[in-house]
Structure formats: C-alpha cells, structure tokens
C-alpha cells in the first residue's frame, strides 16, 4: 500500500531494501481462477476502481509513464515510476544483466494506489512503503474502501460488571471507522493511509481501539479522535484524492501527445511482461533458471520467453533495450510481486462472491510437501446464481498440528479474504482425531464459535476406510491383497517387466496392461489393482512358469508366487472386482463438485441394501455367478479346481512334544482351509460382506438424525416434504418450524403445477432450488433449508486435487521454494 513518507533520499540511504514506486492500474486486468479440472483459467474482468498517480519530478527517461485515460488494454495498464533513480544506481547501467539492481530499486507492481498528500498541479512525488499498518483483514488498498463487516454476533469484552461489544450502528455515526474481525478492534480508514505521525494516532492506526465502554464518550473514544487535527488533515487528503479520481483531473491529463504515446508504449510493454509471467504460472513451470547471466545458454523459462518475444516483436525489443537495467521489470522480485497481484485479484473476486452468497461451507485437509512442511489446504463451497462453486483459498504452512493452531490458521485465511465466519453452515474434513474430535477437535472448536457449522466426515474417506479395514481385519483378504502387492513388486523389476510386455505382445493384447500397486490411502487403488490383475492374469502366469526354469533367486520367487495363485486367490479376485466396482461408481460421484448430499445418502443406502441382498442365504444368484466365473478363469489358465468331494483330508496337527512352545490358541497348521463351494461361501464370501456391512453402519452413523432429513427434501423420495422427518434439520439451523410446515403443505402442488406449465421435471435438489428461487417470497424457510443442503459438501476431494497440484508445483527440482512464493 501507499503510505505518506517524506525525504525519500534519506530513507533510501538508511534502508536499501525499501521499494519506492508510483503505480497506476487501469480499469482492465486479468483474473486467474481454478476451474473444476484444476486448470488455471484466465479471463478478462473489469476491476472496479481506476487510479492515477502523477509524477513529473523526474525526466522521462528515469521512469515509465502510464496514464489511465486509455482503457482499451486487457491487462497491465500499469505505470511503475522509478522515482528513486539515485546516484548509487548509475553504475548499474553498464551491466547488461536483467537482474542488476532492479531487486533493490524497481517499481512495485500493485493493483491499487494510495495518495498521502494533496497533489500540486506542478509536481508530486510519492513514497510507497511495502505494507500498511494494521491487521491483514483490513483494507490493504485505498480503493478497497473501509472494511465494515456486519456480523451476527460480535465478541464481547467485560468492562466492570457488564459485557460490551462493538456495534455496527457506529458505521453510520462515524463513516471513517473500520472493524477488524481478527483483532476485534476499530481503526481509522483515512489515518492508516495518510497520517505521517503514527506516534500520535497509534491506537486507531496500528494497535486498534477496543475500549467499547468509552467508545461514544465526548472526551475520549471516537469523538475525541474525530476532532483531532491530524484526523481532519487525513480526512481532507482523502476527499481531495476522491475528487481527483472522480474528475480525472491531474497533471498527467495536461501532458502533450508525445507523453501519451510514451504511456501507450509503456502499457504495452508491461502487458507483455505480465502475460509471459502468467503463461509460466498457468503452465506450472519454473520462472527462473540456475544461471541467469548473459552468457548462459538457458537463463530460465521467463527470460527465454522474453527473448523469444523480442525475436518476433521488434517494438518490444526496442522498448526493452531502451530501458535501463534497473527498470526492465524482469527481476525475481518483480516476478514475485506480479504473481502476488494475480493472487490478490483472484482472492478479491472470490471475496466479492462470498459477500453476495448467504451461506458457505469449508473443506480442509493437510499434507506434507517435498520439503517436509505441513501444508494446509482450505477450500470454500457456496451457492451463487444457480451454480455451486468450490474455491481454493490457498495453502497455509502449519507450524503446529494441534487443533487450536489449525483452527487459528483457518480463521486467518477467512479473515484475510474478508469472509464472515458466521455464514458457515458446514465443515468437511477427514477422520483424523485432531480434525474430527468430538470435544477438542477442529470441528468442535469451530462449532463453539459457529454452532450451526455441521460437521460431515468426508464420504470418500469413509468408503475408503470401509475397504481398508476389511482388507486388514479379514485374514484371507489381507493375504490376498498382500500377494497382489508382492506380484506388483516382482513384475516391476526391469528385466522381468520387459519379458512381461513381450509376452503381452506375443499374445497380441491391446492395450498393454500394467499392474497397479496397493495403497490403502488412495481411494481407487484397490479396484484398479484388482481389475488390472484380472486382465493380466494369463500373461502373468505364463511369465512365472517361464521363470521357474531359470537359474537363480528369481526361479525360487516365481515358484512360490505360482503356488500362491490358486483357486482361492482367483475367487477373491472375482469377488473384489465385483464389490469394488460398486464402490468406485459411488466414489466417483462423491468427488464431483455437483454431487448433492441427498443423493450421497441415497447411494450409501442403496449400497448397503445391495450388500444385504447379496448376503441373504436363500438367494445365491450373485455368489453362483461369481463362483462360475472363477471356475471359468481357472479352466482358461490351467489352475487346479478343488474337488467337491465331501471326504476331507485329516487336518495337520502340531506334535505333542512341541505344544509347550505354542502360545496361540490355534496355529496355522491346524486351520482348515475351505475347499468346498459351501465352505468358500460361508467362510470367505459371507465374511467379507458381513465385515463391509458392519463398517458401513459404524462409519455412516454420525449426525444421522440430522442428515437423514436431507433425503426427505429430495424430489426422488416418495415421502418428500414430510415435515416430521425434516423437523430435526430445520430445528438445527434455527428455521421457523411453523412457517416451514405451512410452506411444505403447498409446495407439493406448486411443484406439480410448475412441472406442467414449464414442461419439465423436478428430479434433483438443484432443480428444486431453481424453482424456490422464483418463488422465494412464498417459500422463505424452505428456500433457506434447501440452499443450506446444496452448500454442505460431501467430500474433501477438492483439497486432495490441490495436493496433486502441489506435488506438480513444488517438486524435487523446486524443493527450496519458500511458503510465501507458494502462496503466490
């Protein structure tokens, strides 16, 4: 931001790190945003405020001029005046490097400007500090205006025997005040930007006023500050600045045509620089190389693209060559600042959307990057103008992983984006105890501050845990998946893998099949591992039989693996291919942004019913089909099929003189391996299904009384609009139940009439919400409940996608990237 400081030369000598710049941003900028596929999309957007800075205290060659009269450019109508072209930089002109002294003296690239003193018609010089005093949730740019959030409840502070808090009615009494949610304090808007004497107004500039008892006293508080001479001076400066911006009257508007041409050329130059940098950011490639000297063969992607642009654009080349080395706007610090501008624009757009919507929900997850730093990913979900959005708010380095610290990080991100936390109606995390703890977890701390923020354990994580626990707790299943992992590792050897591919080529299998490894933390790892194993079974068995006759350790391993691939292994493979296919379809739906909570509940209920039907003893159709397919695969691959003879061999036992050394109740030799079809059905098939059903029941029972009400607002439910079932949900979110009951009584007929007149069908929650939007005044409470339902997320898949982006962005070649740059 721009602050009021004088005597720049003295300040510059004291601190070379200080950057001084005069910047102008036109009405048009680029806004970068993430779509559902995690691709960065750039679109032209109108930035509401235009700003103008005038500086004629330097000659034209000392800085870049950029006016705001011409608004036809799509990006980068920015002027960065280099008004500290000091004597110590003169020697840098002989250096050809793009990174000479620009890190220390180049212009700061920002999107809004602040003016600290009344502008004279003859000259104006502005010194711009890097930051503005006060917390981060306050306005960081003059054009943002006072941040005056209106909250449902303000934090209370005890004064004497009474609890007092800030009141939003004070906004009308004192339009200069702005409230910080982070600090629970009031600050003066004009004094933060224009005051030169911070020591006189420390309370309203840096510390913040929070003595609510004396807020309206005549001799103290707001009235005392309002009557101070320093505040009045700042108020006058703000009025002058506002008037000048509205009337567009400045010295620059009187400059001749030569200057206007220079302005146009400078705008175009900055536009090229910004677009090249934006291209590298969108493609996720590094901007800089290890050697940036002129003699380097590869100076990094950014500079190489700049040089490529010079090759095809003579105007750009001449302009760049005419600039001094400290004002080319290509230094690392300038790149970082431009990226920061892009980030601020995206955040500003999301913030404006969130201010328009009525409710939002939050999704949070955490991972460790390649530098072993815990990164917190925060995503907000909200409904606006008929569309569900899931916006990524950025990464946050988590110094501490305790619940209190994580909740503090989340609040900071919301405050910086100017998001009212009281609008939150749902929170979705994984099942980690620090997040889901009932008493001291993040969700519990969140609900203490926002009681209506319903916690929903990520449905994808729940489904994955159902399969993961089944794989770990059923011994036969655990050995089956362990064998798949061992086969993957064995085939992954370079020479063995080459033979595996050659066998597929000789069998003319297309496309080629690659085995997948088992990963219990990946949602679809098990199903892909089973499916690929089933497709590659024939070439795999041929390879193992071939390796048996080789010399060396591989022959021993191949013999052992070949022995383990028996009828029981094939039966497990067919069973889990069948079951995991059902899980995958549901998991894919849950990961979709348009996924609805009501549909998710229906899908989980349908899955449970399907498994129960498979479990019924009097219906053996599913198992018979699975068993028949298993026999068919065994015939094709010459695998021994166990005899169905009722005569069972005597089970092996431990000799009596060894019994004193056995400490388990039953050892492996004494276990009778199931052979007959009935045994396999009871001890394998039923055991797997029973365990899955128990896990589903245990893991999908949280908030069942509230969430079950959601399905009774789904148009596909035969008991739709049943007030008795919807009542717990309405009560939880504080709806007027009497009004809701009367609305539900007429809503059913309204839906029928609407479908007839519009020749459409209301089959989804979004379609129902579309209808309620049109009749909002008649169905206020119903509209509120339905909007909350579509806002509550069912999965934290968006956070997981951001982790995939993180791995591509911060890889082993860029492991030293700081968290500040990562956030940009």
N, C-alpha and C positions, 0 to 999 in steps of 0.2 A: 504494500500500500504506500501511498504517498504521505509523507509527514512534513511538518514545517520545520525546517532547519536552515540555518544561515551559515555564511562563511565556509563554503564548501572546501576551499583550498586548505584551510586549517584542519578541518575534519579529515580530509583525504590524507594529509601527512600523518595524522595520528593513526589512521587505520586504512591500509591499502585494500582490505577485504570489502570495504563498503562500496556498494554499487550505486551509481547515480545515473538516472536516466529519465528522459521525458518521453512518454509514450502516448500514442493516440490509437484508439481502437474504433473502427468504423462500425456501421450497423450490421455488417455481414461477417459471420465467422463460420467455421466448420464445427459440427458437433459429432463426436465419436461415441458410438454406443454399441453394446453387445446384443446380438440377436439370440434366438433360442439355440442356434448351432454354434455359439461361441465364436462366431466370426465378427470381427470388428467392422462395423458398417459406418461409413462416413456420409453424412447428408448435410446439405446446406440448410442453415437455420438462421433465423433473424434474432440477433441479440438486441434486446430492447433498448439499451442505453447507448448513446453515442457520446464520445468525449473528445475534447480538444485541448491540446496543450500548445502554447505558443512560446517559442524561444528564438529570439533573434540576437542573443548576446554573443553568438559565435558566428563565424563566417560559414558559408555554405559547405565548404569542403571539410569542416570539422565534424559534421553530423549529418544524419539522414533526415530529410524533411518529409513529412507525410501529413496531408490535410485530411479533413473529413467531409469536404464538400461532395466529392465524387463517391457515390455509394454503389458503383456497379461491380466492384470486385467481389468475388465469392469468399475470399479468405485473405487474411493478413493485411487488412488496411491499417497497418501499424507503423507508426514512426517511432524509431528509437533514437532520440537525440543523444549524441555523445558529447554532453556539455561538461566534461571534465577532461578535456584533451590537454593534459598537463605536460610540463617540461620533461618529467621523468619518462614519458612515453615517446618522446621524439626519436629516441634511438631505435625504437622498435620498427620504424618504417623501413629500415634497411634489412630487416629479417623477413624472409618470404614465407615463413610458416603461417598456416591458418590459425595456429593456437598461440601466437606470440604473447601479447599482453591482454588479449580480449577477455580472458578469465577474470582479470582484475578491473578492466575498465569498460567492457562492452555494456550495451544497454540491456536493461531488464525488460523481458517480454511479458507483459501482463495484460489482463483483459478489462481493467477499469482503472481510472485515474482519480487522484485526489489533489486539490489545489489548496495551498495553505495561506495564501496571502492575496490581497486584492491585486488584480492584474493591471499593470500600467499599459497604456497604448504604445509606449516606446520600447519597453523591454520587460522580460520576465524570465527569471531563472529559477528552476525548481530543483530542490534536492530531495531525493526519494530514498528513504530508509527501506530496508528489506522487509520489516514487519511492522505491524500496527499493535500498540499496547492493548492488553485485554485478552480475555479467553477466546478460543478458536470459534465458538459458536456465534460470536458477534460478527457484524458485517466487516469483512476484510477489504472491501472496496467502497469508495464513497458513493458510487452509483447504486449500490445494493440497497441504500436507504436504511433507516433504523430497523433492527430486528426486534419486533414486538410480538412475540409468540403469545397466544391466548391458550392457556392450559385449563383443563377441567379442575385440577387441584394444584395449588402452589404449596411448596414445602413451608411448614410452619416453624417458627422460632420462638422460644419462650422469653418474654420480657416481663420481669417481676412475676406476677401470678397469672399472666394472660399469654395465650398463644397468638402470635401475629404472623401475617404473611403478606406478600406482595399482592396488589390488586390491579387488575387490568383496566380498571376505570381511570387509573392515573395516566394512561396513554393520552386520553382526551384532555386532561388538565395540563399535562406537560408533554408536548409532542416531541421534545428532544430526547426523552429518556428511551433507553432500550434495555431489555431484560435478558440476562444470561441464565439459561437453564442449568448450565454446568456449575456456575458459581452461586446461583440463587442470589444475584446481586444486580443493581441498576447502574448503568453507565450513561455518560453524556455523549450523544452522537457527534455533534459538531466539535466538541473539545477533543475527542480522541483523534480527529484528523487535522485540526487547525491550531490547537494550542501549542505555544512554544515553551510554556512554563509548566512542565509536568509536576514540578515540586509544589505548585500552588493548587493544583487540582488532582492530587494523587488519588483521592477517593473515587471520583467519577471518571477517571481515565484508566488507571491501572488496577487498583485494588477492588473497586466496586462498592456501592453504597447498599447496606443491608440492615440498617438500624430502622426497622419499619415503625417503631414507636414514634420516632421523631421525623418521619418522612414528610408530614404535612405541617410541622411546626413553623411558625413565622420566622424565628431567628435561626433555624437550622434546616437540615434536610434539603428538599428540592427547592424550596422558595429562596433559601439563602444562596444556593448555587446559581439559581436563575438570575438573581440580582447582582451577581459578581461582575466586575468589569471585564475580566478575562473571558467569561462565558459570553458576554454581549459581543465582544470583538469576534469571537469564533462564529457567533450567530450571523453577524454581518458578512463575514467571509463566505459563509455557506449560501447566504442569499445572493451575493454577488456571483458566486460560481454558478448557482442555479439559473440566474437570469442570463448569464453569458452563454450557458449551454442551450437554453431555450431559444434565444435570439440569434445564436451562432455568430455573435459579434466578437471578433478578436483581431489581433494584428495580422494573423495569417490570412484572413479574408481580404486584406488590402494589398497583398503581395502581388507582384506582376506575373505575367504569363510564364516567364522563364522559371519562376519558382514553382508554379503549378505543374509544369512539365516535370520538374525535378521530383515533386511529390508523387506524381503518377509513376515515374520510373522506380522510385524507392518502394512504393507499394507493390509493384510487380516483382521486384527483387525479393522482398520479404515473403511474398506469396510463393515464389518458387522454393525458397528455403523451407518454409513451413510444410509445403506439400511433399517435398523429398523426405523430410523427417517423419511426416505422417505415414508415408509409404513404408518406411522401415519399421515403424511401430505396428502397423496393421499386419505386415508380413511376419512379425515376430523375430526379426533378425537383428543382430548386434549393430549398433551405430558406429562404433569405433574399433580400430584395429590396434595391434600391439606397437606398431611403428608408424607414427604419423608424420614423419619428416618428408621433405620434398623429394628425397632420393629413394624413398620406399616404393617397392613395386606394388604393394597393396596397403593403402592408408586407411582402410576400413570402409564399410558399405556406404556410410553417409557421404564422405568426401569423394569416394569414387563415383557415386551417383551425381554429385555436384559437378565433377569434371566431365562426366558423360553428358550432362545437360549443357555444359559450356560448348561441347563439340557440336551440338545440333542447334544451339541458340546463340548467335553472335551478340545480340543485345545483352543477354545475361552475362556473357563472358566479358564484354567491355565494361559493364557496370561493376562486376566483381573486381576486375583489375584496377578500376579507378578508385576503389575504396582502400583506405589504409588498413594495415594488418589488424588493427585493434577494433575494427568496425565492420568486419565481414559477416558477423553473426553466424559463425560456424564452429565456434569453440565448444568444448564439452559443457561448460557452464550454461551457454546459451541453449544448447540442445536440451539440457535438463529443464531449463526454465520454460521453453516452448512446450515440452511434454507436460509440464505442470499446468500450463494454460489449458491444454487439451483436457487434462483430468478435471480441472475446475469447471470447464464448460459442461462436461458430461454430468458431473455431480450437481451442477446448478440446474440442469434440465430435469434430472431425477427429483431433485428437491422441490421444484415447482410442481411436478406431477403429484408428488406425495402431499403437498399442501392442498391440492384440489380434491384428492380422494378422501373418503370418510374413514376408512379403516385400512390397516395393513397388517401383515404377519411377517415374522422374522425367521430365517433359517441360518443356522450357524454350524460350522464344522471346523475341525482343526487337523493340520497335518504338519509333518516335518519336512522342510525343503532340503536341498542337497548340501546346504551349509549347516545342517543340524539345528536350524532355527525353527521354532514352532510358529506356524503361520495360521492366523485365524481368518477364516473366510466368512463374510457376512453378506447375505442376500435378503432383499426385501420383496415381498409379494403383495400386490394390491390390484384392485379392480378400478378401471377408469375408462369411461366412454365405451363400454361394451367389450373391453379387452382385458385379459388377465396378463399382468406384467410380472416378471421376476427379474429384478435389477441387482446386479452385483455392485456392492458398495466399496469393495476393496479388501486388501489384505491388511492385517494388523499383527505385527510381531508380538507374540505373547511371552513376556519376560517371566511371568508366573502362570501356572496352570491351575491354581486354586479357584474355586467357584467365585469368590469375591472379586478376584482380579479379572477373570473372564467377563463377569458382568459389568465391571467398570470399563473394560475395553469396548464392550458393546454399546454402552451408554455414550462413550466418547464419539464413536462413529456416528451414532444417531444425532448427537448434538452438533457435530461439525456440519452435518448435512441439513441441519435445521428441521429435524423430524420430531414431531411431538410424540413422545413415547406413550402417552395416554391413549393414542389411537390404535395401539397394538391389540389385536384380538386373538392372536395365535402365535405359538412358538414351536418350531420343529427342530429337534436335534437327534443325534444317535443315542444309543442306550448307555453310554459311558456314565458312571456314577456321578462324576463331577458335573455333568450336564443335567442328568435326569433325576438326581437325588431328591427325594420327597421333602426333606426338611432343610438341607443345606446345599442342594444343587443349584445350578444357574437358573433352572426353571422355577424353583421355589423362591429364590431371591427376586426374580422377575415378577412373579405373581404377588409378592409382598408390595411391590410398587405399583404394579398394574394388575389388579385382581382378575380382570376379565381375560387376560392373556392365557388362553387354554394351551396346555402342553400336549403335543402329539408326537409320540415316538415315531421316527421315520419308518414308514411301512416297508420300504425296500430293505432297510436294515433288519426289520423283524422277520421278513420272509427268508432272508439270507441266514439269520440265526436259527431258524427252524431247521433248515437243511444242514447247517454246520453242526448243530447239536445232535442231529440224527446220525451224521457221519462219525461223530466222536463217541457216542454213547452206545451204539449197537455194534457189537464186536465184529460180526460178519461184514457189516457195511464198512466199518473202519478199515479192515484188512483189504476190502475191495478197492477203496479209493487210494490206500497206500500203494497197492500194486499198480494202479494206473499212474501214480506219480513216479514209481520206480521204472516203469516202462518208458515214460517220457524222458527221464534222465538217461536211460540206457540208449535210446534211439538218438538222443541229441549229440552223441559222440560224432566227430567229424566224419571218420571213415564209415561208421555204421549208418549214419544218416545218408551218406552218398549211396550206399547199397540199397537202403530203403527206398530212395527215389528211383533208382534204376529198376527195382522190381515193379514199382508202380508204372513206370514207362513200358516195361515189357508186358504188363497186364493191360496196357492202354487205358489206365484210369485217368479221367479228366473231370474236374480239375484235381491236381495233386493234393493229397491230404497230409497235413502236418498235425502231429499230436499236440494237445494242449496240456499245460500243467495245472495241477490243482492249487487253488488259492482260496482259502476259506473267507478272506476278507473281500473278495471280488464277487459281485452279485451273480454273475452269469458264468463263473469259471467252471463250476461242476457240470452244468448242462453241456457246455461246449467240449469239455474233456470227454464226457460220455459219448456224445454224438460223433466226434472225430475218431474215438477208439472203435466205435461200431463200424464206421466206414472203412477204417484202415486195418480191420482185423485180419483179413485174408493176406495182404502183403506182409503184415507183421509176423504172422505165423510162418510164412514161407521163409522170411529172413531168419527167424530164430532157429528153424530146422536146418537152415544152411550153416549157421554159425556153430551149431552143435558139433559139426565135424571138423572145425578148425582147431588148431592148437593154441594153447594159452588160456588166460583167465576168462576171456570172452566166451569160450565154449562152456565153461562151468556156469557162468551167469546165465547164458542162453538156455542151458538145460534146466536150471532152477526156475526161470521165468516160464519156460514152456510147460513145466509141470504144474505151475500155479494157474495157468489158463485152462480151467476145466469147466465142466457143465455148470457148476455153481457160480463161477465167475461170469459166464455168459448170461445166466439168469439174472444176476444182479445188474448186469449191464442193460439188459432189456427193461427191467423194472424201473431203473432210474432214468433211462431215456424217456420212458412214458410219463413218469411223475414229474421230472424236471421240466419237460415241455410245458406242462400246465403252469408251473411256477414262472417260467420265462415269459409267457404271454401276459400274466398279471404284472410281473416286474417291469416289463416294457411300458405298460400303460401307466404305472405309478411314476415312472421317470418323466413322463410328458408334462409340460407346463400346463396344458389344458386339462389335465387329469382332475376330476372332481372327487371330493371327499365322499359324497353319497355313492358314486359309482365304485369307489375303492371298497367301501363297506359291503356293497353288493357282491363284488368279485371275491372278497375274502370269504364271505358267507357261502358263495357258490362253490368255492374250492373245498371248504370244509364239508359241504353236503356231498360233493362228488367223491371225496375220500371215504366218507361214511358209507356211501353206496358200494364202493369197491370193497369195503370191509365186511359187508353182510355175508354170512355163511351160506345163505340159501341162494345167493346169486354169484356164481363162479365164472361168469362170462369173461370178465376182464382178466382174471388170472389164467383161464384156459387159453385165451388169445396170447397172453404173454408166454405161457409155457409152450404153446405150439410154435411160436416164433423162435423161442430158444432152441427147441429141437431142430428146427429147420436150419438155423445158423450152425449148429453142431454138425449136422449132416454135411453141409457145404464145406466145412473146414476140418472134417475128419476128427472131431473131438468126441471122446468117449461119452456115451449117454448112459447114466447109471441104470442098472436093472431094477425093474419094478417088483422083483420077487420079494415076497414077504419074509423069506428067510434072511435074517440079518446076521451078519458075522458077529462073533463074540468080540466085545469091545476090549481094547487093550487096557491092562491094569499095571500099576506100579508094583514091583516085587515087595514083599512084606518087610524085608530087611532094609528097604530104602524109605519106609514110611516115616521113620523118625526124623528124616531130613526134609519132609514135605510140610509146608506151613499153610498152604492154601486149602480151602475146603474141597475143591475139585481141580484137578490138573488137566492139562491139555490132552494127555493120552486117554483120559477117562471120558472125555466129552464125545458123545455120539454124534457124528456128522450126519445131517439129514440127507437121506438118499431118495426116498420115495416122493412122489408128487404131493401126497398129503403132508408129509413132514416138511417139505420145502414151502408149502403154502402156509402152514401154521408157524413154523419157526423163522421164516425169512419174510415172506410177503406180508403176513398179518403183523408181524413185529415192527416192520418198517412203517406201515400205515398207522398203527396204533401210536407209535412214538411221534410221528408227524402231527397227528390229531391232538395229542396232549400238548405239544409245543405251540400249536396254533391257538389252542384255547387259553394257554397261560400267557402268551405274548400279545394277544389282541383283546385283552380284557380291561386295559386301562381306560378310564373315563367312559366306560361302556354305556352308562346310563345317559350321559350327555350326547355322545357321538351316535348312539343308536337312533336318537331323534332325528338325525340328519336325513336318514333314508326315508322318513315319512314326509319329507318335502320334495322327494324326487318324483317326477311325473310318472316314472315307470312302476312305482309302488301301488299295489291295488288298494292299500289303506292310506293313500295320500291325503294330507291335510287333516290327519287325526290329531285333534288338539291334545288329547290325553298323552300321546306319545311325544308331541312336540313341546309340551309344557316344561320339561326339565331344561331343555336348551334355551328356551325363551327366558326362563327364570334366571339362568346363569348369566345371561347377557343383559339383564335388567330391563327387559321389554315389559310393556304394559299388557299383561296377560288378558285382561278383559277386552281391550281393543283388538288384540290379536285373535281372540276367539271369534269375535263378530266378523273380522275380516276373512277368516278361514271359512266361515259359513257361506259367504257369497263368492269366494274365489273359484270354487269348483265350476259353478255355472259360468263365471266370467271366462275361464279357460276354454270351455266348450264353445261359447259364442265367438270368442276370438279366433279359434281354430276354423270355424265355419266361414267367418267373414274374410279371413285372410288366406284361406285355402292352405293352411299349414298345420303342423303337428308340434305340440309342446312335448318333447321327449327328453330333454336334458335340463339341468339346472340353469345353464346359460340362457336357454330359450325362455325358461320361466322368468328369469331375471329381466330379460328383454321386455317381456310383457309387463312386469311390475314397474319397469322404468316409465312406461307410457301411462300407467295408472297409479303413479307414486302417491298422489294425494289421497287416493282411496284406500291404499294398502301400505300405509307408512310402516307399521310394525313388521308386516310380512316382508316387505322390501328390505328392511334392516336385517332381519334374520337370514334371508337368502343371500344377501350381499356378504354377510359375515361368513357363511358356509363356503362360498366360492373363493373367499380370500384365504381361508385356513389351508396351509399346504399339507400334502400327504406324504411328501418325501423331501429329503435334503439333497436330491440328485444334482441340483444346480450348483451347490457348493462342491460336490465331487467333480463336476465338469471344470470348475475353476481350478481345482488341483491339477487336472490334466493340463490346463493352460500354464499353470505354474511350473510344471515339470518341463514343458517346452520352452518356457521363457528363462527360467533360472536353471540351466543345465550345468554339466561339469565344466563346460568351456566358459561359463559366466557365473561361476560359483562365488566370486567375490563381490557380486552385485549387492550394494547396500539396500537396506529396507526402505530408505527414503526414495531411492530410484525405482524400486519395485512397486511402490505405491503409485508413482507417477504413471 
